[in-house]
Amino acid sequence: MAKPRMLIVRGLPGSGKSTYVRNNYTGLFILETDCFNCVSGQYYWTSDRSTEAIRLIDRISLEIMSSSNTPDFAITGVFGRPYSMLNHIYRAEENGYDVYIKTLTSQYPNIHNVPKETIQMFKNNFLSEEQLKETFKSFQHVHYTEMPKINWEFHGEPDNDFSKNKE
């Protein structure tokens, strides 16, 4: 049986993390801080909201990895420093997950209104992929290659007869 997989997509705000996952891994469950920064359909970023989003993602990822289903999933975020990924990587190791880390370096317009000072702080603290490889070299389950695409298999036809549920 194949090992479950966690994809960590890291990059500065505006690097296309969410778009990358959606375009390359259709159907993959995604945990992204952006989802937790929406209020009534509007994106609303603050440092406090971002911190709380990171806590929620940390808790949800633990629940995913310790579930009996062990589904593949992705986490998107800045992940500029190793410590921001360390809990995820340790948990992946404990739960038999392979980890794929993808670093995006493109820079698109900042559509989420993250303050320029915050983006500059992220830039100043953002480790390169080479620095990450050196930091995580002892983890054999961490990969810097593309995560293989999901291979969906459907057997039989879906049951489209909804009349059974009508009263």
N, C-alpha and C positions, 0 to 999 in steps of 0.2 A: 504494500500500500504506500502511496506517495505521501511524503511529509507535508503537513500544512505549511502555508507560506504567509509571511507578513511582508508587505512592501512599505518601506519608509521613503517618502518622496520629500526631499528637503530643498529649500531654496529661500531666497529673500522674498519679501512681499512683492508681488507682481512678476514672479518668475514663471508662472504658468503651472503650478503644482497640481491644482484641481483639474485643470484642462488636460494636462498630461495623462492623469489617471483615467479620466472619463474617455479620452480618445484612444487609449491603448489597452484598457482593461475593462471592457464593457461588462457590466454585471457584477463587478467586484465591489464588495461592501467597503465604503470609504468613511473614515473618521477624519474630519478636518475642522480646524478651529473656525474656519469661515462659517460653518453651519451654526456654531454656537454664538456667533456675533450678529445674528439677525434678530431684529425686533420688529414685529408686525410687517415682515417682508422687506424691511430696510436694513442695510448693513450698517452696524453701529459699533465701531472699534474703540475700545478703551483698554488701557493697560490692565485694569482690574478684570474686565470681561475676558481678555485674552488669558490671563492667569487662571481664571475659573474654567475656561474652555480646556486648557491643558490638563487641569485636574480631572475634569470629566472624561476626557479622552483616555487618560491614564487608567482610570477606573473601568471604563468600558472595555478597553483592550485587554485588561486582566480577565474580565468576565468572558470575553470571546475566547481567549486562549485556554482558559480552564474549563470551558464547556465541553460536553461530550461530542459535539459536532465538529470541533476544531476547523472552522471555516477559514479559507483564505480571506485576507482583508488588507486594506491599505490605510496608512496614516500619513497625512500631509501636514507639514509645518515648517517653520524656519529651521529648527534643529541645528543651530549654528555651532553649538559646542557638544562634545561627546556626552556630558552628563545629562543633556536633555533627551538622549536616546537610551541611556544605560539601563533604566528600568525596563524598557520595552525589550531590549536585547537579552537581559538576564531572564525575563519571563519567557521569552521565546525559547531560550535554551532549556529552561525547566519544563516547558510544555511540548517540546519536540518540534518546534517550528524552525523552518529555514527563514532567514531574514535577507531581504534584498534591499540595498540602499541605492537610491537614485538621486543624484545631486543635479539640480537645474541651475544654470547660470544665466539664462536669458533675463532680460529686464523689459517688461512691458509697463504701460502706464499704471500708476497706483490707483486702482478703481475703488479701493477700500478705505481711503482717507486715513491711512496709517501716517502719523506725523513724520515729517522728514527727519527729525532728530532721532526718532525711534529706528527708522530704516538705516540711518547712518550708524547707530549703535550696533544694529544687527550686522552691518557690513564689517565693522571694526572687529567683531567677535566671531565672524564666520570662518570656520576651519575648512580648508580645501579637502577634497576627497582623498588626496594622498596623505594628509595629516590624519584623517579618520582611519584610513587603512592601517597606519602605523599604530594608532591608539587601540584598535579592535583586532589586531593581528592574532591574538590568542583565541579568538572565537571562531571556531571552524564552521559554524552554521551561518556566518555573515558573509554575504556575497555582494560584489559590486558590478555584477553583470545584469543585463536585463532580466527581469523575472519572466519566466516562460508564460505565454498567454494562457488564459483559462480555456480549457477544452470542454465546452458544454456538450453533453450527450443527452438526448431526449429519446426515450423509448416509448413507442406507441403514440397514439393521438390524444390530445387533451380532451377531457369530457366537456363538450360544449352544450350538453342537454341540460339547460337550466330549469326546464319545466318540472323537474323532480322537486325543486325547492319551492315551487309556487303553491300557494294554499288555495 
